[in-house]
Amino acid sequence: MILNAGAAVMRLLPPETAHRATLKLLSLAAPLLPAAPADDPRLAVGALGLSFPNPVGLAAGFDKDAEVPEVMLKLGFGFVECGTVTPRPQAGNPRPRLFRLSADRAVVNRMGFNNAGMERAAVRLAARRRRGVVGINIGANKDTNDRKADYRSAFARLASLADYVAVNVSSPNTPGLRGLQARAELEQLLALLVEERARQRLHVPLLLKIAPDISPAGFDDIADVALASGIEGLIVCNTTIARPAGLKSAHARESGGLSGAPLLAPSTALLKEARARVGSKLVLIGAGGVASGADAYAKIRAGASLVEIYTALAFEGPGLIARIKRDLLQAMNRDGIARIADAVGIDVR
Ligand SMILES: Cc1cc2nc3c(=O)[nH]c(=O)nc-3n(C[C@H](O)[C@H](O)[C@H](O)COP(=O)(O)O)c2cc1C
C-alpha cells in the first residue's frame, strides 16, 4: 500500500532520481514490509533445476548491484535477476540517460551498464540467505580490450553465488556488445563460460539474453549455437533500438533501448519463433512489455516457462505483481489449465 503510493510519488521525480529513491526506500522499508501471501501451488514452476513459487520475475536493470533481491522476493516475485554486473565498476553514460514515455507506457534508456562492479555484487550476494531464486546477469566493461575475458571473470566471481547466470550480449548501450551475438563470437563466448563452469564444478544454469533486433538468419545462428553449446536457456528479450510506428512521446526520439508496452508484440513474436525453433530443449524466459496477467499468460502460451518485468513495475508499482498472479490464475480457470506449467508453449503446436 505504502509502496504503491510511493510509486505514484516517484513518477513525479526525474526517472533516475526516482529509481535511486525507490531502491533506498525498499532497503529501508524491508524489515517492515509484510511478506506477500504464499503463492497458489498451481503457479509453481520447476525449470532449470530450480523451484519457482510463481513464474513472474524481476528483469535485470532494476537491481543492478544486488542491493534488494530479498525485498523483491518478499514483495511476491517468483525470482529476481540482479545486474548487469561488469568486472570493474563503471559510471555508465552521461545523464540524462533514462526517459519516461508515459503516453506510450514505455521507457527509453541508455544507462550503459552503470554498476558498482563484481566485487560489490559478490559481497552482497554472499550475504543473502539462500532462499528464493536469485539470478545474476553479467556483462563486459565498456573500455575492456577483451570482452569475452570480462564475461569469464564476472562468471568466475559470481556464478557460485547465484541460482542462475544470464549472459547479456544484447544491451544496445555498450558499443559493439551486440556483435557477440554473431555465430563465431557467440560460439567462443559460450564455450568459455561452459568451460569455466566445468572447471569450477558448478551446476549453475546459464542463459543467454538476446536482442529483439535480429534478422531471422541471425536468430537461426543464435539458436544453433545455443543448442550446441550446453547452455540451458534463452531470455527473450532485451530492449529494442527500433521505434515502432505510433509512439506519442517526444522522448521516443532519444537514442537507447525502448522497453514497455510497445515491445510486447515484437518480443512475444520472437519468443514464439524461439519456441518453434528450440522446442523444450532450452528454457525460455519471456521479457518485454508485460503489464498484466493477460500479457504474462500470452508469453507463457508462446513458450516462456517464466516471464520477467521491469518497465510496467515503474509505472504501476509493486501491486502489479499480485494482480498479474491473480489474473494468471483466472485465465487458467477459464481455460481449464491445472498448472501454469501446462500452458507453456500451447500456442506453438
Ligand atoms: C532502465 C532500464 C535498465 C535496464 N538495464 C538492463 C541491464 O542492466 N541488463 C539487462 O540485461 N537488461 C536491462 N534492461 C532490460 C530489461 O531487463 C528488459 O529486458 C526490458 O526492459 C524488457 O522488459 P520490460 O518491457 O518489462 O521493461 C533494462 C531496462 C530498463 C528499462
The ligand as an ORCA input file, in Angstrom:
! r2SCAN-3c Opt
* xyz 0 1
  C      16.188      1.384    -17.098
  C      16.444      0.011    -17.625
  C      17.673     -0.587    -17.384
  C      17.921     -1.869    -17.877
  N      19.131     -2.442    -17.600
  C      19.363     -3.717    -18.017
  C      20.586     -4.354    -17.697
  O      21.448     -3.822    -16.991
  N      20.775     -5.612    -18.181
  C      19.845     -6.271    -18.933
  O      20.067     -7.417    -19.327
  N      18.662     -5.683    -19.229
  C      18.414     -4.440    -18.794
  N      17.207     -3.853    -19.088
  C      16.224     -4.582    -19.921
  C      15.176     -5.316    -19.091
  O      15.783     -6.298    -18.295
  C      14.123     -5.985    -20.011
  O      14.754     -6.969    -20.792
  C      13.422     -5.000    -20.930
  O      13.250     -3.745    -20.298
  C      12.069     -5.502    -21.409
  O      11.186     -5.705    -20.338
  P      10.097     -4.590    -19.888
  O       9.389     -4.142    -21.131
  O       9.215     -5.306    -18.897
  O      10.858     -3.497    -19.244
  C      16.925     -2.567    -18.614
  C      15.692     -1.955    -18.836
  C      15.434     -0.693    -18.350
  C      14.090     -0.074    -18.600
*
